[in-house]
Amino acid sequence: MQITIAKSAGFCFGVQNAVQKAEDVALKGERAVTLGPIIHNSQVIENLKAKGVDVAEDISEINEQSKVIIRSHGISKEDYNRLMALNAEIVDATCPYVKNIHKIVQEKHDLGYKIIIIGDKEHPEVKGVNGWCENSAIIINSLDDINIQKNFEKVCIVAQTTFNEEKWQEIVCSLIKISKEILIFNTICSATQVRQQEAKELSKKVDAMIVIGGKESSNTKKLYEICRENCPLTIFAETAEDIDLNLFKDVNSIGITAGASTPDYVIKEAVDKINNFNNKQQINIEKEKKKVDKQNIVKNEPNEMDEYFTGYEEVYEDSIVNGTVLLVNDKEVFFDIGYKSDAVLPVEEASNFPVNLKEKFKVGDTFELQVIKMNDGEGNVLVSRKPLEKQEFIDKLYEYKEKGQYIDVAVIRENKGGLECQYGDVKAFMPVSQIGLVKDEDIKSYVGKKLSVKVIDVKERKNTVELVVSRRDLLKQEREKRASEFFERVKEGQVFKGTVKSMIDVGAFVNVGDVDVFVPVSEISWKRIKTPKDVLKESDTVELIIIKVNAEEKKVTGSIKRAGKEPWQEFIEKYKAEDVIDVKIVRFAEFGAFAEIIPGVDGLIHISNLSDRRINKPQDAVKIGQIVKAKVTGIDLESKRVSLSLKDVE
């Protein structure tokens, strides 16, 4: 027979933390009460009672100025306030995961969200969570509980930390349509998820499963349900005495898992009982044991506890300790540092660099830590990684400078010389010349933003480091990249809208976003013009068509006049021979005068057709700018020429 114990069977971090805090109180010889059983395990409860830690089922049973231990399940806001009114000395052993749910629920309830808790409405954790939204939450334990008639404007969904992951997914999917705005927080404890997944996988591989835990334990019941789905021969045992060995006579393999409130010694007693039943079996224990056996925490007598504590590391402020990761969330990391209290590392102390705690810190990994405070106010040792990383951090800043690597800084404020920024705890300054301001841009618009910048100088002071940063090169690279992408996709005949950026005698430069397009003076207007300034001014918005692309030299030529309708086409659609029209005299030649018919189309009035009388020169008959009536006497479609006459006008 082979016995396999799930790695995560037994105490989770939250339960271990709560039991340890109760043990710490008992060790000091102080009388105390827990508000409700500290965990769902009768053996642990009886052990604590023997050491002076009783159970109060209701606040009405608690005397003023009593020492009260809040269990890992947490309590409602109202109960917390009632304890404060009793001047009770509170030892808060609420699991950090549960505390996080309290914060979410209170914050979202205050913002007008309807709170939905997915969990067992009779579970003390769910009751406590509901108390942080004025007991107004909708509580759903299964698909059958979903009977929401009203559509809420906005909804926030959280879960009991020990809820079944698969049931959570099913219920959440069924709730998606109840509101236009839904915030979903999967608050199932990661340890619960791991324990449930291990139980599921293990129960598929073995002939029989034993689930050990308190009969009142919600998470143990869920483990039993999961295992029974995959392994018909699954039993629920509170202690080794509950295991009927006759059930396992014909099995070759047994899997064992345990709820979060089950001490290691209870698991060991179960294994020993099976082992004694058939001492020829092969036992494969997958669970790694901690250096400190939790059995000692709940069973040893006071004199043995003194011996137990002599094995603790010496811990004091500024000391360097090694810590093993127990629990990670978005805001903090909890470590076992071989001390009577666990250590907590807040995200702001985790690194000098921006850091994602869940990516950097994995459960079971070991890190060097510096103690900065012996008590964070909740009985944990406050630690930091920053001092240990200081030189590494400074070296990294120099490396950023040498390699031209970009970092993200937050812009705090502007001053006369530029922008004051922050990179983690390090001050950074960006001179005006390095910001990359465009014309008429307000420097104040950058305040409050995050910018990618390059480190161009590192200035070490006595106890601080300051950076000088720039984003000018980055903007240049981005422009060059966009320009390259533009030349990859641009084709002759494409039409763009752009802004006139500058002008020279031979043409104008029009910015189309990523590049400047050159428009020769001959392509600006169908009219005869001497310079671009005759018809354009800077900042004008124009439409142009691409007429030539030189990708190698990154040059592109465009035409403004061709982007619109050609004047000649407009002329022939509007006029015909013999029409009498108004024209404007625009210039002279020896053989006659040219008159503008429409912008871009001129007609020639030969000197012989300027007057009924004989004249020596065109100026004898008309003046520049004069509006006269003329007859269209000829249209040459091939050469696009028009002949006009004044004397033939009747």
TORDREN-861195 format. One line per field, with one value per residue (C-alpha): residue in one letter; residue number from 1; x, y, z. Coordinates in Angstrom, 3 decimals, always signed. Layout:
N
res	a|...
n	NUM|...
east	X|...
north	Y|...
up	Z|...
// end
This chain:
650
res	m|q|i|t|i|a|k|s|a|g|f|c|f|g|v|q|n|a|v|q|k|a|e|d|v|a|l|k|g|e|r|a|v|t|l|g|p|i|i|h|n|s|q|v|i|e|n|l|k|a|k|g|v|d|v|a|e|d|i|s|e|i|n|e|q|s|k|v|i|i|r|s|h|g|i|s|k|e|d|y|n|r|l|m|a|l|n|a|e|i|v|d|a|t|c|p|y|v|k|n|i|h|k|i|v|q|e|k|h|d|l|g|y|k|i|i|i|i|g|d|k|e|h|p|e|v|k|g|v|n|g|w|c|e|n|s|a|i|i|i|n|s|l|d|d|i|n|i|q|k|n|f|e|k|v|c|i|v|a|q|t|t|f|n|e|e|k|w|q|e|i|v|c|s|l|i|k|i|s|k|e|i|l|i|f|n|t|i|c|s|a|t|q|v|r|q|q|e|a|k|e|l|s|k|k|v|d|a|m|i|v|i|g|g|k|e|s|s|n|t|k|k|l|y|e|i|c|r|e|n|c|p|l|t|i|f|a|e|t|a|e|d|i|d|l|n|l|f|k|d|v|n|s|i|g|i|t|a|g|a|s|t|p|d|y|v|i|k|e|a|v|d|k|i|n|n|f|n|n|k|q|q|i|n|i|e|k|e|k|k|k|v|d|k|q|n|i|v|k|n|e|p|n|e|m|d|e|y|f|t|g|y|e|e|v|y|e|d|s|i|v|n|g|t|v|l|l|v|n|d|k|e|v|f|f|d|i|g|y|k|s|d|a|v|l|p|v|e|e|a|s|n|f|p|v|n|l|k|e|k|f|k|v|g|d|t|f|e|l|q|v|i|k|m|n|d|g|e|g|n|v|l|v|s|r|k|p|l|e|k|q|e|f|i|d|k|l|y|e|y|k|e|k|g|q|y|i|d|v|a|v|i|r|e|n|k|g|g|l|e|c|q|y|g|d|v|k|a|f|m|p|v|s|q|i|g|l|v|k|d|e|d|i|k|s|y|v|g|k|k|l|s|v|k|v|i|d|v|k|e|r|k|n|t|v|e|l|v|v|s|r|r|d|l|l|k|q|e|r|e|k|r|a|s|e|f|f|e|r|v|k|e|g|q|v|f|k|g|t|v|k|s|m|i|d|v|g|a|f|v|n|v|g|d|v|d|v|f|v|p|v|s|e|i|s|w|k|r|i|k|t|p|k|d|v|l|k|e|s|d|t|v|e|l|i|i|i|k|v|n|a|e|e|k|k|v|t|g|s|i|k|r|a|g|k|e|p|w|q|e|f|i|e|k|y|k|a|e|d|v|i|d|v|k|i|v|r|f|a|e|f|g|a|f|a|e|i|i|p|g|v|d|g|l|i|h|i|s|n|l|s|d|r|r|i|n|k|p|q|d|a|v|k|i|g|q|i|v|k|a|k|v|t|g|i|d|l|e|s|k|r|v|s|l|s|l|k|d|v|e
n	1|2|3|4|5|6|7|8|9|10|11|12|13|14|15|16|17|18|19|20|21|22|23|24|25|26|27|28|29|30|31|32|33|34|35|36|37|38|39|40|41|42|43|44|45|46|47|48|49|50|51|52|53|54|55|56|57|58|59|60|61|62|63|64|65|66|67|68|69|70|71|72|73|74|75|76|77|78|79|80|81|82|83|84|85|86|87|88|89|90|91|92|93|94|95|96|97|98|99|100|101|102|103|104|105|106|107|108|109|110|111|112|113|114|115|116|117|118|119|120|121|122|123|124|125|126|127|128|129|130|131|132|133|134|135|136|137|138|139|140|141|142|143|144|145|146|147|148|149|150|151|152|153|154|155|156|157|158|159|160|161|162|163|164|165|166|167|168|169|170|171|172|173|174|175|176|177|178|179|180|181|182|183|184|185|186|187|188|189|190|191|192|193|194|195|196|197|198|199|200|201|202|203|204|205|206|207|208|209|210|211|212|213|214|215|216|217|218|219|220|221|222|223|224|225|226|227|228|229|230|231|232|233|234|235|236|237|238|239|240|241|242|243|244|245|246|247|248|249|250|251|252|253|254|255|256|257|258|259|260|261|262|263|264|265|266|267|268|269|270|271|272|273|274|275|276|277|278|279|280|281|282|283|284|285|286|287|288|289|290|291|292|293|294|295|296|297|298|299|300|301|302|303|304|305|306|307|308|309|310|311|312|313|314|315|316|317|318|319|320|321|322|323|324|325|326|327|328|329|330|331|332|333|334|335|336|337|338|339|340|341|342|343|344|345|346|347|348|349|350|351|352|353|354|355|356|357|358|359|360|361|362|363|364|365|366|367|368|369|370|371|372|373|374|375|376|377|378|379|380|381|382|383|384|385|386|387|388|389|390|391|392|393|394|395|396|397|398|399|400|401|402|403|404|405|406|407|408|409|410|411|412|413|414|415|416|417|418|419|420|421|422|423|424|425|426|427|428|429|430|431|432|433|434|435|436|437|438|439|440|441|442|443|444|445|446|447|448|449|450|451|452|453|454|455|456|457|458|459|460|461|462|463|464|465|466|467|468|469|470|471|472|473|474|475|476|477|478|479|480|481|482|483|484|485|486|487|488|489|490|491|492|493|494|495|496|497|498|499|500|501|502|503|504|505|506|507|508|509|510|511|512|513|514|515|516|517|518|519|520|521|522|523|524|525|526|527|528|529|530|531|532|533|534|535|536|537|538|539|540|541|542|543|544|545|546|547|548|549|550|551|552|553|554|555|556|557|558|559|560|561|562|563|564|565|566|567|568|569|570|571|572|573|574|575|576|577|578|579|580|581|582|583|584|585|586|587|588|589|590|591|592|593|594|595|596|597|598|599|600|601|602|603|604|605|606|607|608|609|610|611|612|613|614|615|616|617|618|619|620|621|622|623|624|625|626|627|628|629|630|631|632|633|634|635|636|637|638|639|640|641|642|643|644|645|646|647|648|649|650
east	+0.000|+1.175|+0.167|+0.508|+0.025|-0.844|+1.911|-0.451|-2.382|-2.820|-2.449|-2.537|-0.729|-3.818|-4.635|-1.013|-0.767|-3.964|-2.950|+0.537|-0.880|-3.155|-0.175|+1.866|-0.858|-0.991|+2.797|+2.676|+0.298|-2.442|-6.129|-7.866|-10.871|-11.312|-14.461|-15.801|-13.558|-10.188|-10.219|-12.568|-10.606|-11.820|-8.403|-6.727|-9.578|-9.382|-5.592|-5.871|-8.585|-6.254|-3.733|-6.141|-7.549|-11.327|-14.005|-16.712|-19.515|-20.872|-19.582|-22.183|-20.075|-16.971|-16.130|-14.731|-10.969|-10.651|-7.976|-9.803|-8.300|-10.081|-9.979|-8.665|-12.201|-12.404|-15.402|-17.864|-17.197|-20.005|-18.486|-15.092|-16.608|-18.386|-15.068|-13.545|-16.422|-15.579|-11.973|-10.970|-7.311|-7.594|-5.209|-6.186|-5.463|-7.671|-6.176|-4.588|-6.648|-9.867|-8.761|-8.245|-11.862|-13.042|-11.206|-12.611|-16.186|-16.130|-14.541|-16.867|-19.973|-19.107|-18.824|-22.353|-21.640|-24.048|-21.949|-22.388|-20.553|-20.172|-20.011|-21.884|-24.094|-23.725|-19.922|-18.359|-16.043|-18.982|-20.921|-17.890|-17.416|-21.104|-20.639|-18.304|-21.093|-23.783|-25.029|-26.542|-24.786|-26.479|-24.978|-24.901|-23.683|-24.796|-26.441|-29.797|-29.378|-29.340|-32.688|-31.796|-34.795|-33.373|-30.705|-28.152|-26.268|-22.932|-21.968|-18.910|-18.434|-16.115|-15.681|-15.331|-11.616|-12.277|-14.883|-14.661|-12.853|-14.955|-18.253|-16.964|-16.394|-19.869|-21.633|-19.667|-20.485|-24.177|-24.016|-22.353|-25.582|-27.047|-25.307|-23.561|-20.632|-19.327|-16.151|-15.064|-12.482|-11.475|-10.664|-10.329|-7.116|-4.250|-3.493|-7.105|-6.862|-3.607|-5.036|-8.199|-6.255|-3.887|-6.841|-8.491|-5.368|-4.474|-8.002|-7.834|-4.690|-5.514|-7.947|-9.090|-8.962|-8.972|-9.905|-8.927|-10.389|-12.994|-16.618|-17.424|-14.574|-15.912|-12.692|-12.416|-15.975|-15.136|-12.049|-14.270|-16.705|-13.883|-12.274|-15.557|-16.277|-13.114|-12.734|-15.893|-14.049|-13.509|-13.962|-14.172|-12.239|-11.830|-9.121|-7.378|-10.080|-12.659|-10.794|-12.281|-9.301|-11.526|-12.534|-8.965|-8.278|-8.356|-6.836|-3.305|-3.054|-4.443|-4.323|-4.501|-5.331|-6.376|-8.178|-6.528|-7.402|-5.803|-2.545|+0.286|+0.173|-3.416|-2.266|+0.696|-1.586|-3.721|-0.662|+0.671|-2.664|-2.664|+1.007|+0.432|-2.476|-0.165|+3.487|+4.601|+3.234|+5.357|+4.744|+5.389|+5.028|+4.843|+4.397|+7.622|+7.747|+8.669|+11.699|+9.383|+6.677|+3.301|+2.487|+4.672|+2.705|-0.585|+0.428|+3.538|+3.351|+4.672|+8.067|+8.504|+7.484|+10.428|+12.667|+10.902|+11.563|+15.287|+15.567|+14.471|+16.840|+17.989|+16.054|+16.413|+16.077|+18.613|+19.544|+19.796|+17.668|+16.790|+13.085|+11.093|+8.030|+4.764|+2.162|+2.122|-0.576|-0.556|+0.430|+2.706|+4.742|+4.783|+7.954|+8.934|+12.150|+12.580|+11.160|+8.046|+6.407|+6.311|+7.805|+5.840|+7.367|+5.139|+5.333|+6.934|+9.825|+10.198|+12.609|+14.178|+12.802|+9.124|+8.149|+5.294|+5.285|+3.640|+6.234|+9.299|+8.357|+7.260|+6.044|+8.979|+11.705|+14.247|+15.342|+17.683|+15.771|+16.612|+14.493|+13.277|+10.683|+10.015|+6.250|+4.188|+1.214|-0.275|+2.398|+4.510|+8.148|+8.441|+11.248|+12.713|+14.760|+15.706|+18.855|+20.221|+19.670|+21.040|+24.455|+22.949|+20.378|+23.029|+25.081|+21.961|+21.358|+24.887|+24.230|+21.048|+23.104|+25.850|+23.486|+21.006|+18.200|+14.852|+13.050|+9.581|+9.425|+6.471|+6.375|+5.794|+5.965|+7.495|+10.062|+11.738|+14.413|+12.344|+10.405|+10.931|+10.326|+10.441|+11.837|+10.781|+12.350|+14.925|+14.519|+15.050|+15.279|+14.469|+15.808|+13.544|+16.006|+15.554|+11.757|+11.175|+8.481|+6.725|+5.711|+3.160|+3.102|+2.473|+5.105|+2.504|+0.596|+3.236|+2.664|+1.064|+2.031|+4.411|+7.128|+9.732|+13.119|+16.829|+19.263|+21.928|+23.570|+23.738|+24.636|+25.599|+25.240|+26.086|+22.946|+20.990|+21.147|+19.676|+19.195|+19.202|+16.934|+15.917|+13.198|+14.475|+16.287|+13.258|+11.001|+13.507|+13.586|+9.808|+9.608|+12.179|+10.301|+7.014|+8.712|+10.106|+6.666|+5.232|+7.648|+6.826|+3.143|+2.994|+2.200|+1.882|-1.672|-2.477|-4.196|-3.283|-4.346|-1.480|-0.311|+1.955|+5.126|+7.456|+7.986|+10.892|+10.905|+10.767|+8.075|+6.421|+6.874|+3.633|+3.636|+1.365|+2.037|+5.070|+6.998|+7.199|+6.080|+7.720|+5.328|+7.112|+5.792|+4.480|+2.327|+0.788|-1.816|-3.245|-2.831|+0.469|+2.247|+5.780|+6.211|+4.202|+3.430|+1.190|-1.473|-0.307|+0.663|+2.212|-0.197|-2.711|-4.447|-4.263|-5.004|-2.307|-1.701|+1.574|+3.229|+6.728|+8.295|+12.041|+12.188|+15.988|+16.518|+13.365|+11.935|+8.399|+6.912|+3.303|+0.902|-1.721|-3.277|-3.780|-5.621|-8.548|-10.462|-8.390|-9.562|-9.531|-12.067|-14.228|-13.958|-15.040|-17.945|-19.115|-18.371|-18.464|-17.560|-19.638|-20.377|-20.008|-18.397|-16.801|-12.988|-10.197|-7.164|-4.076|-1.043|+0.131|+2.175|+3.185|+0.544|-2.307|-3.621|-4.294|-7.478|-8.389|-11.618|-11.581|-8.625|-6.165|-7.529|-6.513|-7.622|-5.729|-7.304|-5.299|-4.433|-6.613|-9.595|-9.128|-10.846|-12.833|-10.239|-6.580|-4.282|-0.486|-0.336|-2.776|-2.422|-4.239|-7.438|-7.446|-5.766|-4.439|-7.216|-9.965|-13.112|-14.460|-16.999|-15.444|-16.705|-15.187|-14.135|-12.104|-11.310|-8.274|-8.936|-5.612|-3.372|-5.844|-5.952|-8.837|-9.227|-11.255|-12.497|-13.747|-14.742|-17.091|-19.203|-22.525
north	+0.000|+3.477|+6.579|+10.017|+13.175|+16.371|+18.965|+21.716|+19.598|+21.253|+24.708|+27.616|+30.855|+32.611|+29.779|+29.323|+33.061|+33.052|+30.013|+31.435|+34.738|+32.855|+30.772|+33.956|+35.288|+31.988|+31.902|+35.237|+33.688|+36.130|+35.287|+35.946|+34.993|+34.385|+35.801|+32.512|+29.425|+30.660|+27.862|+25.007|+22.334|+21.041|+19.664|+23.042|+24.818|+22.478|+22.826|+26.622|+26.499|+24.474|+27.289|+30.076|+31.100|+30.605|+31.015|+33.706|+33.006|+36.562|+39.986|+40.090|+37.425|+39.665|+41.855|+45.370|+45.714|+42.002|+40.752|+39.584|+37.631|+38.151|+34.848|+34.333|+34.574|+38.238|+40.105|+42.775|+46.484|+46.752|+44.035|+45.696|+48.992|+47.206|+45.765|+49.237|+50.545|+47.889|+49.181|+45.645|+44.898|+43.555|+41.012|+40.969|+37.575|+38.174|+36.474|+39.098|+37.713|+38.295|+41.793|+42.584|+41.601|+43.893|+46.803|+46.074|+45.707|+48.848|+50.964|+49.803|+49.983|+53.601|+54.281|+53.005|+49.467|+46.647|+43.989|+40.313|+37.745|+34.271|+31.944|+30.330|+32.895|+30.986|+30.997|+33.432|+34.856|+35.712|+37.224|+39.361|+40.526|+41.435|+43.604|+45.909|+46.923|+47.477|+43.876|+44.793|+42.217|+39.594|+36.227|+33.376|+29.863|+28.042|+28.548|+27.790|+30.874|+33.250|+35.015|+38.638|+40.431|+43.948|+45.261|+47.229|+50.189|+48.828|+45.650|+44.391|+40.620|+38.984|+35.399|+33.590|+32.762|+29.010|+28.812|+26.162|+27.638|+25.823|+26.808|+30.417|+30.441|+29.030|+31.536|+34.539|+33.621|+33.541|+37.020|+38.850|+40.297|+41.748|+45.110|+47.295|+47.794|+44.785|+44.643|+41.037|+40.280|+36.621|+36.665|+32.916|+32.424|+31.209|+28.557|+27.367|+27.220|+25.232|+22.877|+22.266|+21.690|+19.254|+17.391|+17.167|+15.815|+13.423|+11.994|+11.029|+8.924|+6.884|+4.123|+5.881|+9.374|+10.517|+14.143|+15.229|+18.267|+19.729|+18.856|+22.590|+23.563|+25.022|+24.511|+20.875|+20.177|+21.572|+19.353|+16.365|+17.316|+17.699|+14.369|+12.449|+13.581|+11.814|+9.010|+7.233|+5.791|+9.116|+9.451|+12.549|+12.138|+14.672|+12.573|+9.231|+7.610|+8.309|+6.227|+2.754|+0.733|-2.115|+0.132|-0.026|-3.777|-4.150|-0.816|-0.294|+3.468|+6.053|+9.831|+12.136|+15.821|+18.083|+21.359|+24.641|+24.183|+20.742|+20.547|+18.411|+16.086|+15.055|+14.159|+12.239|+10.246|+9.232|+8.109|+6.166|+4.391|+3.229|+2.304|+0.131|-1.542|-2.737|-2.182|-3.616|-0.673|+1.837|+5.419|+8.329|+11.685|+14.569|+17.254|+18.947|+19.488|+22.852|+23.039|+23.882|+21.225|+22.859|+19.962|+21.667|+24.870|+23.259|+20.335|+21.098|+22.066|+25.509|+24.183|+22.497|+25.745|+27.509|+24.886|+25.399|+29.152|+28.709|+27.624|+31.045|+33.370|+36.501|+39.345|+43.066|+46.344|+46.734|+43.030|+41.031|+37.869|+35.199|+34.807|+32.147|+33.406|+32.229|+34.398|+37.026|+39.511|+42.761|+44.906|+42.806|+39.630|+37.510|+35.613|+32.930|+34.312|+31.631|+33.988|+33.811|+36.359|+36.346|+39.217|+41.457|+43.249|+46.076|+46.735|+50.152|+48.442|+45.544|+47.181|+50.410|+49.532|+49.306|+45.745|+43.279|+41.337|+38.224|+38.030|+38.577|+36.662|+33.033|+30.919|+28.864|+31.177|+32.614|+36.261|+38.362|+41.015|+43.920|+44.462|+48.054|+47.658|+44.859|+45.346|+46.736|+47.267|+43.840|+41.689|+41.189|+42.143|+44.910|+44.273|+45.897|+44.927|+48.497|+48.970|+45.627|+46.608|+50.159|+49.617|+47.246|+49.941|+52.641|+50.340|+49.667|+53.406|+53.815|+50.826|+52.483|+55.571|+53.658|+51.472|+54.249|+52.189|+53.867|+54.071|+55.342|+58.404|+60.223|+63.993|+65.696|+69.418|+72.005|+74.618|+77.369|+75.042|+72.015|+69.156|+67.565|+63.823|+60.720|+57.254|+55.147|+56.990|+58.737|+62.322|+63.010|+66.293|+66.873|+70.192|+72.079|+71.406|+67.650|+67.539|+67.716|+70.376|+71.141|+74.645|+76.286|+73.215|+73.959|+72.379|+72.129|+69.546|+66.975|+67.257|+64.092|+61.964|+59.017|+59.425|+57.102|+58.787|+58.120|+58.590|+61.093|+61.712|+60.069|+62.379|+60.692|+62.720|+61.673|+59.664|+60.179|+59.767|+62.142|+61.621|+63.916|+62.493|+63.223|+62.184|+64.080|+61.088|+58.882|+61.306|+61.453|+57.654|+57.498|+60.071|+58.137|+54.906|+56.448|+58.005|+54.598|+53.059|+55.923|+55.265|+51.556|+52.203|+55.477|+55.265|+57.739|+58.917|+58.822|+61.919|+63.426|+66.397|+68.379|+71.661|+74.144|+74.045|+76.372|+77.969|+78.818|+80.510|+77.218|+75.498|+74.681|+71.935|+70.399|+68.225|+65.195|+63.875|+61.646|+63.392|+66.695|+66.572|+69.016|+70.777|+72.629|+76.112|+74.831|+72.277|+74.682|+76.407|+76.239|+80.008|+81.524|+82.456|+83.706|+82.298|+80.002|+83.026|+84.363|+81.797|+80.106|+81.010|+78.925|+76.735|+76.599|+73.229|+71.860|+68.698|+67.231|+64.216|+62.264|+62.499|+61.110|+58.894|+58.392|+55.813|+55.554|+59.252|+59.490|+62.222|+62.623|+65.170|+66.233|+68.468|+70.693|+71.755|+68.196|+67.207|+69.354|+69.555|+70.730|+74.235|+73.292|+70.552|+73.007|+75.484|+73.096|+71.872|+75.460|+77.302|+76.755|+78.690|+81.803|+82.336|+85.918|+85.990|+88.330|+88.105|+89.885|+91.342|+89.865|+90.515|+91.864|+90.587|+92.376|+90.432|+90.917|+90.606|+87.595|+87.488|+85.183|+83.311|+81.271|+80.795|+78.597|+79.184|+82.238|+83.189|+85.220|+88.354|+89.015|+92.726|+92.686|+91.630|+94.156|+97.062|+98.134|+100.802|+100.330|+100.334|+100.164|+98.166|+96.254|+98.891|+101.332|+99.327|+97.753|+97.907|+95.252|+94.206|+95.542|+93.376|+93.249|+91.235|+88.934|+86.346|+82.846|+82.581|+79.362|+76.395|+74.179|+71.051|+69.439|+72.338|+73.663|+77.167|+79.634|+82.534|+85.585|+88.725|+92.062|+93.572|+90.670|+91.276|+92.679
up	+0.000|-0.792|+1.162|-0.436|+1.618|-0.259|+0.072|+1.241|+3.754|+7.144|+8.623|+6.176|+6.938|+8.331|+10.739|+11.790|+12.453|+14.561|+16.615|+17.157|+18.434|+20.837|+22.004|+22.521|+24.825|+26.711|+27.107|+28.938|+31.479|+30.510|+30.510|+27.204|+25.126|+21.439|+19.843|+18.522|+18.095|+16.809|+14.225|+13.360|+15.219|+18.588|+19.653|+19.201|+21.007|+24.018|+24.128|+24.248|+26.896|+29.086|+28.774|+29.701|+26.319|+26.492|+23.831|+23.935|+21.477|+21.691|+22.701|+25.468|+27.244|+27.259|+30.236|+29.972|+29.459|+28.610|+26.255|+23.126|+20.240|+16.933|+15.073|+11.556|+10.114|+11.153|+12.562|+11.422|+11.730|+14.281|+16.489|+16.242|+17.418|+20.293|+21.460|+21.313|+23.442|+26.054|+26.104|+25.215|+24.520|+20.979|+19.475|+15.819|+14.257|+11.204|+8.141|+5.822|+2.931|+4.885|+5.918|+2.263|+1.555|+4.375|+2.764|-0.705|+0.533|+2.674|-0.051|-2.850|-0.635|+0.194|-3.556|-4.158|-5.390|-4.513|-2.778|-3.656|-1.507|-2.977|+0.012|+2.898|+4.663|+7.954|+7.860|+10.373|+7.704|+5.426|+8.334|+9.176|+5.581|+5.308|+8.381|+6.447|+4.056|+6.706|+6.324|+2.956|+0.761|-1.392|-0.385|-2.914|-2.130|-5.275|-8.651|-6.979|-4.769|-7.736|-7.699|-8.379|-9.868|-9.784|-12.136|-10.164|-11.619|-10.391|-8.568|-6.687|-6.294|-3.719|-2.504|+0.784|+0.975|+1.220|-1.553|-4.272|-7.283|-9.911|-8.238|-8.058|-11.827|-12.519|-10.278|-11.557|-15.162|-14.238|-12.692|-15.579|-16.985|-13.775|-14.167|-16.733|-14.376|-12.425|-10.374|-9.771|-7.079|-6.879|-3.170|-2.795|-0.831|-3.019|-0.377|-0.653|-4.445|-4.248|-1.592|-3.643|-6.850|-5.125|-3.619|-7.031|-8.736|-5.904|-5.652|-9.339|-8.791|-5.672|-4.689|-1.509|+0.019|+3.637|+4.267|+7.781|+9.532|+11.824|+11.111|+11.180|+8.870|+5.604|+3.656|+4.830|+3.715|+0.289|+0.088|+0.894|-1.880|-4.414|-3.516|-3.502|-7.076|-8.272|-5.723|-4.497|-1.486|+0.297|+4.056|+6.300|+9.548|+12.348|+14.056|+13.545|+15.726|+13.006|+10.408|+9.842|+8.606|+7.392|+4.475|+3.111|+3.173|-0.604|-1.714|-3.015|-2.619|-0.205|-0.548|+2.461|+2.569|+5.418|+5.945|+6.840|+10.542|+10.911|+12.917|+11.578|+14.552|+13.673|+10.155|+11.611|+13.930|+10.954|+8.976|+11.971|+12.407|+8.781|+8.985|+12.052|+10.269|+7.486|+8.266|+4.922|+2.998|+1.140|+2.265|-0.063|+1.744|-0.699|+1.924|+3.033|+6.768|+8.246|+10.547|+13.465|+13.955|+14.508|+16.857|+19.428|+19.103|+20.077|+22.340|+24.368|+27.992|+29.117|+30.197|+26.789|+25.077|+26.735|+25.186|+21.851|+21.817|+22.488|+18.856|+17.575|+15.772|+17.599|+16.025|+16.714|+14.823|+11.965|+12.161|+8.932|+8.840|+6.321|+5.653|+3.822|+1.925|+3.498|+1.768|-0.982|-1.939|-3.907|-0.919|+1.310|+1.739|+4.915|+5.899|+8.392|+9.945|+12.613|+15.234|+17.397|+15.085|+11.319|+9.332|+6.988|+3.988|+2.632|-1.101|-0.502|+1.326|-1.116|-3.552|-4.696|-8.119|-9.155|-8.237|-8.665|-5.406|-6.846|-9.619|-7.431|-4.278|-4.552|-1.623|-0.303|-1.654|+0.814|+0.951|+3.055|+5.013|+7.311|+10.412|+10.643|+13.431|+15.915|+15.865|+13.004|+15.323|+14.584|+16.164|+13.027|+12.551|+9.935|+7.428|+4.322|+1.283|+0.342|+2.487|+1.273|-2.349|-2.029|-3.655|-6.199|-6.938|-7.408|-9.647|-11.669|-12.151|-13.540|-15.797|-17.050|-17.877|-19.679|-21.697|-22.439|-20.903|-20.329|-16.989|-16.040|-13.786|-12.234|-12.843|-9.476|-10.286|-12.600|-11.720|-13.724|-15.037|-15.928|-14.297|-10.882|-11.122|-8.910|-9.627|-6.664|-3.712|-5.917|-7.063|-10.751|-12.644|-16.319|-17.705|-20.109|-22.931|-22.399|-22.286|-26.030|-25.903|-29.166|-30.208|-27.865|-25.572|-21.870|-19.612|-16.824|-18.873|-17.913|-14.141|-12.756|-15.752|-16.039|-18.662|-20.130|-19.866|-20.282|-17.375|-18.486|-15.104|-11.656|-8.770|-5.492|-2.313|+1.245|+1.865|-1.320|-5.070|-7.654|-11.371|-14.368|-17.048|-20.630|-23.034|-26.065|-27.589|-27.004|-28.848|-31.694|-31.912|-31.861|-34.661|-36.708|-36.142|-37.203|-40.239|-41.274|-40.883|-42.975|-45.846|-45.711|-46.317|-48.294|-52.010|-54.851|-55.242|-51.500|-50.117|-46.709|-44.645|-43.198|-41.711|-43.476|-41.380|-43.290|-46.704|-48.968|-52.379|-54.280|-52.253|-48.917|-46.287|-45.074|-41.922|-42.207|-38.682|-39.059|-41.882|-43.745|-47.377|-49.812|-52.188|-55.091|-55.843|-59.170|-57.313|-54.826|-57.003|-60.483|-60.571|-61.512|-58.265|-57.601|-54.068|-51.738|-49.545|-52.325|-51.359|-48.116|-44.579|-41.804|-39.811|-42.704|-42.983|-46.522|-48.438|-50.668|-52.879|-52.924|-56.358|-55.652|-52.951|-52.392|-49.582|-49.609|-48.989|-46.860|-49.094|-50.315|-52.720|-52.820|-54.678|-53.165|-56.449|-57.709|-54.551|-55.692|-58.926|-61.897|-62.961|-66.658|-66.011|-64.117|-67.029|-69.766|-67.633|-67.080|-70.362|-74.126|-77.258|-77.954|-74.244|-73.045|-69.590|-67.097|-67.026|-65.173|-66.937|-65.214|-67.480|-70.842|-73.767|-77.017|-78.899|-76.465|-72.888|-70.642|-68.637|-65.733|-66.456|-63.194|-60.824|-62.714|-66.218|-68.268|-71.772|-74.403|-75.903|-79.049|-79.605|-82.712|-80.592|-77.798|-79.566|-82.628|-83.254|-84.097|-81.028|-80.741|-77.517|-75.221|-72.495|-74.796|-74.403|-70.883|-67.467|-65.059|-62.640|-64.883|-65.125|-68.692|-70.675|-73.267|-75.718|-75.797|-79.414|-79.229|-76.904|-77.701|-75.625|-76.460|-75.482|-72.884|-74.341|-74.541|-76.998|-76.013|-77.747|-76.477|-79.794|-80.630|-77.559|-78.705
// end
